[in-house]
Amino acid sequence: KGKMFSRKLNKEIYYRSSYEQKVIEYLEKNDNVLTYLLEPFAIDYLYEKENHKRRYLPDFMITYKNGIQKIIEVKPKFMLKNSKIQCKHLAAQQYCQEKGLQFEVWTEDDIKRIESESSSL
């Protein structure tokens, strides 16, 4: 957990993990990224095991200069088999499909990739 100043957002922002921090650093350096939001909105979903409505806050919404918008969830790979996480991701995929957005889950593999991209930016 921590905080840092975003020059793209012109404000101090908070992150919840080292993975989120690395994504923010990448977004700040990437000239193709117009802007981004942290936990941009809530997506309602039903977690069937509990038969209970819940709200899911995706980690990032990225807007690229070419107009593409992506919802990004940052998760370690070992958590991807968790049924509640899978339910959240399914709800996010459906939401994004309805809204014309792209949805991606970035794991530690993606973090390593963007770290190497960041070093060349």
Secondary structure, DSSP 8 states (H G I E B T S, - for coil): -EEEEETTTTEEEEESSHHHHHHHHHHHH-TTEEEEEES---EEEEETTTTEEEEE--SEEEEETTS-EEEEEE--GGGTT-HHHHHHHHHHHHHHHHHT-EEEEE-HHHHHHHHHHHHH-
